[in-house]
């Protein structure tokens, strides 16, 4: 993902963390898993 977006790995991790925080995800649940529930 970082290579495709031309960003650092740390930047992508920080973005994922902030999105998870805004969505009030439980600790350990990934944003990907959360979003897949809505796409089924």
PDB file of N, CA, C and O in Angstrom:
ATOM      1  N   UNK A   1       0.824  -1.187   0.000  1.00  0.00           N
ATOM      2  CA  UNK A   1       0.000   0.000   0.000  1.00  0.00           C
ATOM      3  C   UNK A   1       0.870   1.254   0.000  1.00  0.00           C
ATOM      4  O   UNK A   1       0.609   2.193  -0.751  1.00  0.00           O
ATOM      5  N   UNK A   2       1.890   1.269   0.829  1.00  0.00           N
ATOM      6  CA  UNK A   2       2.738   2.454   0.932  1.00  0.00           C
ATOM      7  C   UNK A   2       3.451   2.727  -0.390  1.00  0.00           C
ATOM      8  O   UNK A   2       3.583   3.879  -0.803  1.00  0.00           O
ATOM      9  N   UNK A   3       3.904   1.675  -1.046  1.00  0.00           N
ATOM     10  CA  UNK A   3       4.583   1.833  -2.328  1.00  0.00           C
ATOM     11  C   UNK A   3       3.666   2.369  -3.406  1.00  0.00           C
ATOM     12  O   UNK A   3       4.070   3.202  -4.218  1.00  0.00           O
ATOM     13  N   UNK A   4       2.439   1.896  -3.414  1.00  0.00           N
ATOM     14  CA  UNK A   4       1.462   2.336  -4.410  1.00  0.00           C
ATOM     15  C   UNK A   4       1.110   3.808  -4.192  1.00  0.00           C
ATOM     16  O   UNK A   4       0.994   4.572  -5.151  1.00  0.00           O
ATOM     17  N   UNK A   5       0.942   4.201  -2.931  1.00  0.00           N
ATOM     18  CA  UNK A   5       0.551   5.573  -2.602  1.00  0.00           C
ATOM     19  C   UNK A   5       1.754   6.516  -2.553  1.00  0.00           C
ATOM     20  O   UNK A   5       1.599   7.724  -2.370  1.00  0.00           O
ATOM     21  N   UNK A   6       2.953   5.953  -2.717  1.00  0.00           N
ATOM     22  CA  UNK A   6       4.190   6.738  -2.660  1.00  0.00           C
ATOM     23  C   UNK A   6       4.318   7.463  -1.315  1.00  0.00           C
ATOM     24  O   UNK A   6       4.670   8.641  -1.255  1.00  0.00           O
ATOM     25  N   UNK A   7       4.021   6.720  -0.235  1.00  0.00           N
ATOM     26  CA  UNK A   7       4.120   7.243   1.129  1.00  0.00           C
ATOM     27  C   UNK A   7       4.932   6.270   1.959  1.00  0.00           C
ATOM     28  O   UNK A   7       5.165   5.133   1.549  1.00  0.00           O
ATOM     29  N   UNK A   8       5.359   6.716   3.118  1.00  0.00           N
ATOM     30  CA  UNK A   8       6.110   5.841   4.000  1.00  0.00           C
ATOM     31  C   UNK A   8       5.168   4.841   4.670  1.00  0.00           C
ATOM     32  O   UNK A   8       3.967   5.085   4.790  1.00  0.00           O
ATOM     33  N   UNK A   9       5.722   3.728   5.098  1.00  0.00           N
ATOM     34  CA  UNK A   9       4.934   2.706   5.789  1.00  0.00           C
ATOM     35  C   UNK A   9       4.345   3.290   7.067  1.00  0.00           C
ATOM     36  O   UNK A   9       3.193   3.016   7.403  1.00  0.00           O
ATOM     37  N   UNK A  10       5.112   4.075   7.763  1.00  0.00           N
ATOM     38  CA  UNK A  10       4.652   4.692   9.011  1.00  0.00           C
ATOM     39  C   UNK A  10       3.463   5.617   8.764  1.00  0.00           C
ATOM     40  O   UNK A  10       2.539   5.666   9.577  1.00  0.00           O
ATOM     41  N   UNK A  11       3.478   6.336   7.670  1.00  0.00           N
ATOM     42  CA  UNK A  11       2.378   7.230   7.323  1.00  0.00           C
ATOM     43  C   UNK A  11       1.087   6.448   7.094  1.00  0.00           C
ATOM     44  O   UNK A  11       0.018   6.863   7.541  1.00  0.00           O
ATOM     45  N   UNK A  12       1.187   5.322   6.401  1.00  0.00           N
ATOM     46  CA  UNK A  12       0.016   4.480   6.146  1.00  0.00           C
ATOM     47  C   UNK A  12      -0.504   3.894   7.459  1.00  0.00           C
ATOM     48  O   UNK A  12      -1.715   3.846   7.676  1.00  0.00           O
ATOM     49  N   UNK A  13       0.394   3.451   8.331  1.00  0.00           N
ATOM     50  CA  UNK A  13      -0.016   2.907   9.625  1.00  0.00           C
ATOM     51  C   UNK A  13      -0.723   3.957  10.470  1.00  0.00           C
ATOM     52  O   UNK A  13      -1.726   3.664  11.121  1.00  0.00           O
ATOM     53  N   UNK A  14      -0.207   5.168  10.460  1.00  0.00           N
ATOM     54  CA  UNK A  14      -0.824   6.251  11.226  1.00  0.00           C
ATOM     55  C   UNK A  14      -2.216   6.565  10.711  1.00  0.00           C
ATOM     56  O   UNK A  14      -3.134   6.804  11.494  1.00  0.00           O
ATOM     57  N   UNK A  15      -2.372   6.565   9.400  1.00  0.00           N
ATOM     58  CA  UNK A  15      -3.674   6.833   8.798  1.00  0.00           C
ATOM     59  C   UNK A  15      -4.675   5.748   9.175  1.00  0.00           C
ATOM     60  O   UNK A  15      -5.818   6.050   9.518  1.00  0.00           O
ATOM     61  N   UNK A  16      -4.254   4.495   9.115  1.00  0.00           N
ATOM     62  CA  UNK A  16      -5.136   3.391   9.514  1.00  0.00           C
ATOM     63  C   UNK A  16      -5.555   3.532  10.968  1.00  0.00           C
ATOM     64  O   UNK A  16      -6.713   3.302  11.314  1.00  0.00           O
ATOM     65  N   UNK A  17      -4.610   3.910  11.815  1.00  0.00           N
ATOM     66  CA  UNK A  17      -4.903   4.074  13.243  1.00  0.00           C
ATOM     67  C   UNK A  17      -5.940   5.173  13.451  1.00  0.00           C
ATOM     68  O   UNK A  17      -6.900   4.985  14.198  1.00  0.00           O
ATOM     69  N   UNK A  18      -5.755   6.316  12.799  1.00  0.00           N
ATOM     70  CA  UNK A  18      -6.687   7.436  12.956  1.00  0.00           C
ATOM     71  C   UNK A  18      -8.083   7.092  12.438  1.00  0.00           C
ATOM     72  O   UNK A  18      -9.082   7.484  13.041  1.00  0.00           O
ATOM     73  N   UNK A  19      -8.155   6.367  11.334  1.00  0.00           N
ATOM     74  CA  UNK A  19      -9.462   5.952  10.804  1.00  0.00           C
ATOM     75  C   UNK A  19     -10.147   5.018  11.796  1.00  0.00           C
ATOM     76  O   UNK A  19     -11.338   5.158  12.073  1.00  0.00           O
ATOM     77  N   UNK A  20      -9.386   4.067  12.328  1.00  0.00           N
ATOM     78  CA  UNK A  20      -9.950   3.141  13.316  1.00  0.00           C
ATOM     79  C   UNK A  20     -10.450   3.867  14.550  1.00  0.00           C
ATOM     80  O   UNK A  20     -11.484   3.509  15.114  1.00  0.00           O
ATOM     81  N   UNK A  21      -9.717   4.884  14.967  1.00  0.00           N
ATOM     82  CA  UNK A  21     -10.114   5.668  16.132  1.00  0.00           C
ATOM     83  C   UNK A  21     -11.420   6.416  15.858  1.00  0.00           C
ATOM     84  O   UNK A  21     -12.302   6.458  16.716  1.00  0.00           O
ATOM     85  N   UNK A  22     -11.545   7.001  14.678  1.00  0.00           N
ATOM     86  CA  UNK A  22     -12.756   7.740  14.320  1.00  0.00           C
ATOM     87  C   UNK A  22     -13.964   6.817  14.197  1.00  0.00           C
ATOM     88  O   UNK A  22     -15.089   7.219  14.495  1.00  0.00           O
ATOM     89  N   UNK A  23     -13.730   5.570  13.754  1.00  0.00           N
ATOM     90  CA  UNK A  23     -14.823   4.611  13.623  1.00  0.00           C
ATOM     91  C   UNK A  23     -15.114   3.892  14.937  1.00  0.00           C
ATOM     92  O   UNK A  23     -16.028   3.071  15.011  1.00  0.00           O
ATOM     93  N   UNK A  24     -14.339   4.201  15.965  1.00  0.00           N
ATOM     94  CA  UNK A  24     -14.484   3.595  17.285  1.00  0.00           C
ATOM     95  C   UNK A  24     -14.377   2.070  17.221  1.00  0.00           C
ATOM     96  O   UNK A  24     -15.180   1.349  17.813  1.00  0.00           O
ATOM     97  N   UNK A  25     -13.366   1.599  16.488  1.00  0.00           N
ATOM     98  CA  UNK A  25     -13.140   0.159  16.361  1.00  0.00           C
ATOM     99  C   UNK A  25     -12.528  -0.391  17.639  1.00  0.00           C
ATOM    100  O   UNK A  25     -11.722   0.283  18.280  1.00  0.00           O
ATOM    101  N   UNK A  26     -12.903  -1.609  18.016  1.00  0.00           N
ATOM    102  CA  UNK A  26     -12.256  -2.245  19.163  1.00  0.00           C
ATOM    103  C   UNK A  26     -10.775  -2.469  18.848  1.00  0.00           C
ATOM    104  O   UNK A  26     -10.398  -2.667  17.693  1.00  0.00           O
ATOM    105  N   UNK A  27      -9.955  -2.434  19.877  1.00  0.00           N
ATOM    106  CA  UNK A  27      -8.522  -2.634  19.676  1.00  0.00           C
ATOM    107  C   UNK A  27      -8.276  -4.019  19.082  1.00  0.00           C
ATOM    108  O   UNK A  27      -8.811  -5.011  19.578  1.00  0.00           O
ATOM    109  N   UNK A  28      -7.488  -4.088  18.047  1.00  0.00           N
ATOM    110  CA  UNK A  28      -7.175  -5.350  17.402  1.00  0.00           C
ATOM    111  C   UNK A  28      -7.987  -5.611  16.148  1.00  0.00           C
ATOM    112  O   UNK A  28      -7.599  -6.449  15.333  1.00  0.00           O
ATOM    113  N   UNK A  29      -9.101  -4.919  15.968  1.00  0.00           N
ATOM    114  CA  UNK A  29      -9.893  -5.104  14.752  1.00  0.00           C
ATOM    115  C   UNK A  29      -9.353  -4.179  13.671  1.00  0.00           C
ATOM    116  O   UNK A  29      -9.155  -2.986  13.905  1.00  0.00           O
ATOM    117  N   UNK A  30      -9.118  -4.728  12.499  1.00  0.00           N
ATOM    118  CA  UNK A  30      -8.567  -3.913  11.423  1.00  0.00           C
ATOM    119  C   UNK A  30      -9.661  -3.152  10.692  1.00  0.00           C
ATOM    120  O   UNK A  30     -10.825  -3.553  10.687  1.00  0.00           O
ATOM    121  N   UNK A  31      -9.270  -2.066  10.086  1.00  0.00           N
ATOM    122  CA  UNK A  31     -10.200  -1.254   9.296  1.00  0.00           C
ATOM    123  C   UNK A  31     -10.720  -2.090   8.130  1.00  0.00           C
ATOM    124  O   UNK A  31     -11.890  -1.983   7.762  1.00  0.00           O
ATOM    125  N   UNK A  32      -9.867  -2.912   7.553  1.00  0.00           N
ATOM    126  CA  UNK A  32     -10.254  -3.762   6.428  1.00  0.00           C
ATOM    127  C   UNK A  32     -11.378  -4.710   6.827  1.00  0.00           C
ATOM    128  O   UNK A  32     -12.367  -4.836   6.105  1.00  0.00           O
ATOM    129  N   UNK A  33     -11.236  -5.370   7.956  1.00  0.00           N
ATOM    130  CA  UNK A  33     -12.266  -6.289   8.446  1.00  0.00           C
ATOM    131  C   UNK A  33     -13.573  -5.555   8.692  1.00  0.00           C
ATOM    132  O   UNK A  33     -14.647  -6.048   8.347  1.00  0.00           O
ATOM    133  N   UNK A  34     -13.480  -4.392   9.281  1.00  0.00           N
ATOM    134  CA  UNK A  34     -14.660  -3.582   9.562  1.00  0.00           C
ATOM    135  C   UNK A  34     -15.393  -3.224   8.274  1.00  0.00           C
ATOM    136  O   UNK A  34     -16.615  -3.349   8.200  1.00  0.00           O
ATOM    137  N   UNK A  35     -14.665  -2.786   7.272  1.00  0.00           N
ATOM    138  CA  UNK A  35     -15.286  -2.382   6.016  1.00  0.00           C
ATOM    139  C   UNK A  35     -15.841  -3.561   5.232  1.00  0.00           C
ATOM    140  O   UNK A  35     -16.849  -3.415   4.540  1.00  0.00           O
ATOM    141  N   UNK A  36     -15.221  -4.702   5.320  1.00  0.00           N
ATOM    142  CA  UNK A  36     -15.703  -5.883   4.591  1.00  0.00           C
ATOM    143  C   UNK A  36     -17.081  -6.323   5.063  1.00  0.00           C
ATOM    144  O   UNK A  36     -17.847  -6.901   4.292  1.00  0.00           O
ATOM    145  N   UNK A  37     -17.402  -6.054   6.322  1.00  0.00           N
ATOM    146  CA  UNK A  37     -18.728  -6.408   6.830  1.00  0.00           C
ATOM    147  C   UNK A  37     -19.827  -5.649   6.083  1.00  0.00           C
ATOM    148  O   UNK A  37     -20.933  -6.164   5.920  1.00  0.00           O
ATOM    149  N   UNK A  38     -19.536  -4.455   5.639  1.00  0.00           N
ATOM    150  CA  UNK A  38     -20.535  -3.642   4.947  1.00  0.00           C
ATOM    151  C   UNK A  38     -20.595  -3.914   3.446  1.00  0.00           C
ATOM    152  O   UNK A  38     -21.566  -3.541   2.787  1.00  0.00           O
ATOM    153  N   UNK A  39     -19.580  -4.551   2.908  1.00  0.00           N
ATOM    154  CA  UNK A  39     -19.520  -4.791   1.484  1.00  0.00           C
ATOM    155  C   UNK A  39     -20.105  -6.131   1.070  1.00  0.00           C
ATOM    156  O   UNK A  39     -20.185  -6.431  -0.121  1.00  0.00           O
ATOM    157  N   UNK A  40     -20.509  -6.930   2.033  1.00  0.00           N
ATOM    158  CA  UNK A  40     -21.079  -8.249   1.713  1.00  0.00           C
ATOM    159  C   UNK A  40     -22.516  -8.154   1.370  1.00  0.00           C
ATOM    160  O   UNK A  40     -23.149  -9.168   1.076  1.00  0.00           O
TER     161      UNK A  40
END
